[in-house]
Amino acid sequence: MTTATTPAAGPARTTAVSRLTSLGRAELSLLARNRTAIFVALLMPAAMIMAMRSAFEKVDLDGTGLTVAGAALMGGVGTVLIQAVYMNLVAAYVARREELVLKRLRTGEVTDAEILAGTALPAGALALAQSAVIVGAGIAFFGLGAPERPELLVAGLLLGVVLLTALAAVTSVITRTVQTAQLTTLPLFLVSMMGSGLFIPLDIFPDRLAAVCEYLPLTGVMTLVRAGWFGGPEGSDLLGAALTGLVWTALAVFAVQRWFRWDPRR
């Protein structure tokens, strides 16, 4: 008499959600151990808000539709996106690349897009949580109204997280070490701070300069955030802002697919 044998079951396959969750949980543990990154992400926006609020008291904001507190808190939201997402992720991608973490992850079931997205999940969640705190503080302590169009505010924040994640991956290509990430991220930070409406409303710029600044990477994001919180542009202006952000996102994603480095730069 012969007995039938049951073939051994293969290894259980995981889902994209479970893989992203695992990667995000691991990255969150690493982020929590990086006290410098946590300090910069949490305290730098608050320091920038206080500094710019003092500066705005000497600036004529008539005609911009913003109060001193509103302009400063808008800048705080933009700073949160750049600090918590862009600058943190450039350092994270470079560190994981140089430590061969990215290369080892590619040998498993997880896809390239999931590796990059999973690494970005904690930073994106931190930025969204801080932005919510800033909006809440503006309503509770600075006399600002509730967001006029919450859907635009949320859309702007989500677009900002996705765009800056892709730009962080692109910037990591030219960043050799974690230490040099502080230098390679400065250009976008400075350009955005001066020309994307983070702290200086484009309304006070000359028309030609403002028209040029509208095409900077973060300008569309900040336009959506401002319109969602305080109202403002409508119709074609909002469509143009959204398209600007989406085009920059598409270009950054293409650059990541074409040039992102998975192996250490030694």
Secondary structure as GFF3:
##gff-version 3
##sequence-region A 1 266
A	DSSP	alpha_helix	16	33	.	.	.	ID=ss1
A	DSSP	alpha_helix	35	56	.	.	.	ID=ss2
A	DSSP	alpha_helix	68	80	.	.	.	ID=ss3
A	DSSP	pi_helix	81	87	.	.	.	ID=ss4
A	DSSP	alpha_helix	88	98	.	.	.	ID=ss5
A	DSSP	alpha_helix	101	105	.	.	.	ID=ss6
A	DSSP	alpha_helix	112	141	.	.	.	ID=ss7
A	DSSP	alpha_helix	150	173	.	.	.	ID=ss8
A	DSSP	alpha_helix	181	184	.	.	.	ID=ss9
A	DSSP	alpha_helix	186	195	.	.	.	ID=ss10
A	DSSP	three_ten_helix	202	204	.	.	.	ID=ss11
A	DSSP	alpha_helix	207	213	.	.	.	ID=ss12
A	DSSP	alpha_helix	219	230	.	.	.	ID=ss13
A	DSSP	alpha_helix	236	259	.	.	.	ID=ss14
###
